């Protein structure tokens, strides 16, 4: 908002007319699940009209000709318009505004990630930034806005099944040797499995045990009816959390953990800034910090872990990941530091790629459009999109324990277009039944003109309205993120 007040221009692409769209220079009300067609349509205009940064492309891009052929042959404005439901001139105008800016930043949230083509959408966004040379300069790039405050830190530390901490390859001999020297153990020679893959294998009996730490998989995962069956089939399920989650119903062992006020550690935000937080109060009862639970557990399993503090663990991170070598707790007490900080006196790196790219030239991705797993039908005519409300946080396990927040937002609500409601005899404040073949959920309805016809928007903050029961079994084609943003449902008055 402050940037707009200073003259910045803003484009908003969202099926629902969010309040920020009122401030935008251009609003693009695209169909749910059509992000790739929009971005590829913009790329078509930028390439066809030669708005791209020729010098940057010549210097840093290795496959421009094949990418150019793909875009010009596959993504003309008529096709992009057909998929997105947008008039061609809107896509054209978006391309003009973006490409002719001196600097531009593409920001997205889970509305991009939680689709079958979520990964390809991120690639298409990065392609646009590359075409226009929007890397390595202030106010430029393509950046996901993370869903929780330490998603970036969890990914940095290896919380992904296909890389080691620091996004380092387990196949790189130098990387493997460095980890093995520090850890004193051989590094696996194959990648792990995504959560959906683990759940599928739990359902079939191949996976016998799971350990869920700070993630209530029984409430927050997609298509949770299938998740419940998978958890019920496990021989051993461990839950580690600060409050008893719904997943605890399926657990064989529950380990009480300290919340962040009750321990010390770091959070890393979306701009790679590592920030220290320190213990304010002691944890209740038998609760312990996560690092201490894991250390004690490793010792019971026969490993020689002897960490004495998070500061000591931070030092080890710097030994296995050179970008973290300069990030130590004594420095973080003064201020946050952005990695890479390869030496103890390094100030941190505010902008990446100022002098080129680590892997040499950029390879533009062939970003494919994959339609949603489900399409509306006469039986299930509405598209359900899951959203978060300002008053609550994620599945509400913390915010629902706040009396003031509960007073502001006490029950689950679903937003519906007034014209759709009128046709179905649904009125403001009515209790409605939203259902599909996977289950049904009861909501209080709110009539909202900002919601397009044929779409419904519901939160997932309440245990008494498990919205994710209705979520499509569709998964991102590459990362297997559940398709929370396009599920087909029907709605009726609850009598």
Secondary structure, 3 states (H helix, E strand, C coil): CHHHHCCCCCEEECCCCCHHHHHCCEEECCCCCCHHHHHHHHHHHHHHCCCCCHHHHHHHECCHHHHHHHHHHHCCHHHHHHHHCCCHHHHHHHHHHHHCCCCCEEEECHHHHCCCCHHHHHHHHHHHHHHCCCCCCCCCEEEECCCCCCHHHHHHCCCCCCCEHHHECCCCHHHHHHHHHHHCCCCCCCCCCCHHHHHHHHHHCCCCEEEEECCCHHHHCCCHHHHHHHHHCCCEEEEEECCCCHHHHHCCEEEEECCHHHCCEEEECCCCEEEEECCCCCCCCCCECHHHHHHHHHHHCCCCCCCCCHHHHHHHHHHHCHHHCCCCHHHHCCCCEECCCCCCCCCCCCCCCCCCCCCCCECCCCCCCCCCCCCCCCCCCEEEEECCCCCCCCCCCCHHHCHHHHHHCCCCEEEECHHHHHHHCCCCCCEEEEEECCEEEEEEEEECCCCCCCEEEECCCCCCCCHHHCCCCCECCCCCCECCCCEEEEEEECC
